[in-house]
Amino acid sequence: MPSHTLLGLPSYIKINQPQTSQENKARNWSVNTSLGVNYKIVESKDLFAIENRNLLFLDGKPSKLPIRRLVVIDEKVYSLYREPIHEYFDAHAVELRILPLPISEPEKNWGAVERILEELDAFKILRRDEPLIAIGGGVLLDIAGLAANLYRRGIPYIRVPTNLLALVDASVGAKTGVNFQGYRNRIGTYYPPLVAFLDKTFLRTVDTRQICNGLGEILKIGLVKDRELFELLEKHGDLLVTKRFQGPGVPDLVIQRAIQGMVEELEPNLWEKQLERLVDFGHSFSPVIEMRALPELLHGEAVALDLAFSSVLAFQRGLLNSLDLDRVFKTMKILRLPTTHPLFCKPALLYEALEETVKHRNGLQRLPLPTGIGSARFFNDVTFEEIEMAASTLKQR
Ligand SMILES: NC(=O)c1ccc[n+]([C@@H]2O[C@H](COP(=O)([O-])OP(=O)(O)OC[C@H]3O[C@@H](n4cnc5c(N)ncnc54)[C@H](O)[C@@H]3O)[C@@H](O)[C@H]2O)c1
């Protein structure tokens, strides 16, 4: 490791010292500023009930009248909630422009960002007082966040997640992005919203497979850092799926613990300076495989397969005992998550996926593996032979 100078440059880089004569004096400027980040994640039941004024406020203060809002919304969600949305904004005399977008993972591309940028320009949105409102699943939120970040170098935006994965995961962090050249989220930024409003009543219209998809990300948190969350899923998983998280008690507790776990991991490391991240569990082999399998595998399903595969790796290393490994697989079955897939049985592809992850993690595997239910450690030395063995175990599961 090179030592560093005061300017933060490695010591082998020499900066010309200022000349003594006044005319030739070379100067250096060091700009040192910091960006305070403060965004909120707020449970807000019945967001479009007329008496709920959350979407009219800006930074906790009432917006200046007249209120204008540009809403970017997943087309499917718009078809389901068109009426309450229009009634709500009409009742509050909001000048509304809605951009419904046909959205899916294959359409998470630069074209979709451009479409939003065009609309922002046509709406002549005010740079500070008129937040863009993004309503939809993780794909819509990621695309809209990127557009908000790029337009006039950044305008405020509000996230309204409408399915489980977006509610517990894509709404919690600061990341935006689109896929590029066949790679997931290859273009993206860190740009948190003003606020994310969580209204789980949206989950009533989400289909079962999408609920299970979101449960893949919740299981991840339970497995690597929250044993009690894992046990809630183990015990109540079936009801959570069939009741779509409606009703008080366990459904709220599960959502709250999942978000709490995410916040604890993200807040001290929002810009990912530290690349050993527990939240990357399930995201080591899956990014390449998810893209290869498109549109067959959903994001949370690919994450779940990665959890299963990584758990087998952990078992082979003696980190996870056979009882706990069985619990992981049983819980995945309760949550109706896939536990095997042909692409997760191909050692060469899995190794290629890991190599891609090593690049993303700056040269080391930094692979989180469970060391029991609710705990994990990082490893940098997983071999091709171990991957081969785990792939053949997964084939038989
Ligand atoms: N930014 C982040 O930190 C972060 C974190 C996790 C995942 N993500 C991203 O999220 C994406 C996956 O998100 P996703 O699984 O939500 O996919 P998605 O956005 O494609 O949504 C999945 C489906 O759910 C439907 N849907 C959404 N709300 C609905 C509702 N209330 N009723 C009925 N149907 C509804 C959508 O129309 C879509 O068909 C990936 O691209 C991933 O990269 C981002």
The ligand as an SDF file (V2000), in Angstrom:
LIG
                    3D

 44 48  0  0  0  0  0  0  0  0999 V2000
  -32.5040    0.1500   -6.0610 N   0  0  0  0  0  0  0  0  0  0  0  0
  -32.3540   -0.8820   -5.2810 C   0  0  0  0  0  0  0  0  0  0  0  0
  -31.7440   -0.7990   -4.2140 O   0  0  0  0  0  0  0  0  0  0  0  0
  -32.9470   -2.1990   -5.6730 C   0  0  0  0  0  0  0  0  0  0  0  0
  -33.0570   -3.2250   -4.7250 C   0  0  0  0  0  0  0  0  0  0  0  0
  -33.6310   -4.4260   -5.1090 C   0  0  0  0  0  0  0  0  0  0  0  0
  -34.0870   -4.6060   -6.4060 C   0  0  0  0  0  0  0  0  0  0  0  0
  -33.9540   -3.5860   -7.3010 N   0  0  0  0  0  0  0  0  0  0  0  0
  -34.3940   -3.7570   -8.6780 C   0  0  0  0  0  0  0  0  0  0  0  0
  -35.7640   -4.0650   -8.6790 O   0  0  0  0  0  0  0  0  0  0  0  0
  -36.0590   -4.7920   -9.8570 C   0  0  0  0  0  0  0  0  0  0  0  0
  -37.0350   -5.8890   -9.5440 C   0  0  0  0  0  0  0  0  0  0  0  0
  -38.1850   -5.2940   -9.0350 O   0  0  0  0  0  0  0  0  0  0  0  0
  -39.6020   -6.0220   -9.0670 P   0  0  0  0  0  0  0  0  0  0  0  0
  -39.4210   -7.4430   -8.7180 O   0  0  0  0  0  0  0  0  0  0  0  0
  -40.5060   -5.1870   -8.2660 O   0  0  0  0  0  0  0  0  0  0  0  0
  -39.9800   -6.0250  -10.6190 O   0  0  0  0  0  0  0  0  0  0  0  0
  -41.0240   -5.1460  -11.4330 P   0  0  0  0  0  0  0  0  0  0  0  0
  -40.8590   -3.7250  -11.1370 O   0  0  0  0  0  0  0  0  0  0  0  0
  -40.9100   -5.6120  -12.8500 O   0  0  0  0  0  0  0  0  0  0  0  0
  -42.4360   -5.5940  -10.8550 O   0  0  0  0  0  0  0  0  0  0  0  0
  -42.8630   -6.9120  -11.0030 C   0  0  0  0  0  0  0  0  0  0  0  0
  -44.3220   -6.9770  -11.4500 C   0  0  0  0  0  0  0  0  0  0  0  0
  -45.1580   -6.5280  -10.4020 O   0  0  0  0  0  0  0  0  0  0  0  0
  -46.2130   -5.7670  -10.9760 C   0  0  0  0  0  0  0  0  0  0  0  0
  -46.8110   -4.9540   -9.9270 N   0  0  0  0  0  0  0  0  0  0  0  0
  -46.2260   -3.9880   -9.1910 C   0  0  0  0  0  0  0  0  0  0  0  0
  -47.0850   -3.5120   -8.2850 N   0  0  0  0  0  0  0  0  0  0  0  0
  -48.2440   -4.1780   -8.4560 C   0  0  0  0  0  0  0  0  0  0  0  0
  -49.5130   -4.1310   -7.8100 C   0  0  0  0  0  0  0  0  0  0  0  0
  -49.7590   -3.3400   -6.7560 N   0  0  0  0  0  0  0  0  0  0  0  0
  -50.4930   -4.9600   -8.2560 N   0  0  0  0  0  0  0  0  0  0  0  0
  -50.2490   -5.8110   -9.2860 C   0  0  0  0  0  0  0  0  0  0  0  0
  -49.0850   -5.8990   -9.9170 N   0  0  0  0  0  0  0  0  0  0  0  0
  -48.0830   -5.0950   -9.5030 C   0  0  0  0  0  0  0  0  0  0  0  0
  -45.5180   -5.0120  -12.0730 C   0  0  0  0  0  0  0  0  0  0  0  0
  -46.4240   -4.5390  -13.0400 O   0  0  0  0  0  0  0  0  0  0  0  0
  -44.6160   -6.0950  -12.6580 C   0  0  0  0  0  0  0  0  0  0  0  0
  -45.3400   -6.8460  -13.6090 O   0  0  0  0  0  0  0  0  0  0  0  0
  -34.7380   -5.2850  -10.4180 C   0  0  0  0  0  0  0  0  0  0  0  0
  -34.4880   -4.5990  -11.6040 O   0  0  0  0  0  0  0  0  0  0  0  0
  -33.7350   -4.9100   -9.3610 C   0  0  0  0  0  0  0  0  0  0  0  0
  -32.4990   -4.5420   -9.9260 O   0  0  0  0  0  0  0  0  0  0  0  0
  -33.4070   -2.4060   -6.9570 C   0  0  0  0  0  0  0  0  0  0  0  0
  1  2  1  0
  2  3  2  0
  2  4  1  0
  4  5  1  0
  4 44  2  0
  5  6  2  0
  6  7  1  0
  7  8  2  0
  8  9  1  0
  8 44  1  0
  9 10  1  0
  9 42  1  0
 10 11  1  0
 11 12  1  0
 11 40  1  0
 12 13  1  0
 13 14  1  0
 14 15  2  0
 14 16  1  0
 14 17  1  0
 17 18  1  0
 18 19  2  0
 18 20  1  0
 18 21  1  0
 21 22  1  0
 22 23  1  0
 23 24  1  0
 23 38  1  0
 24 25  1  0
 25 26  1  0
 25 36  1  0
 26 27  1  0
 26 35  1  0
 27 28  2  0
 28 29  1  0
 29 30  1  0
 29 35  2  0
 30 31  1  0
 30 32  2  0
 32 33  1  0
 33 34  2  0
 34 35  1  0
 36 37  1  0
 36 38  1  0
 38 39  1  0
 40 41  1  0
 40 42  1  0
 42 43  1  0
M  CHG  2   8   1  16  -1
M  END
$$$$
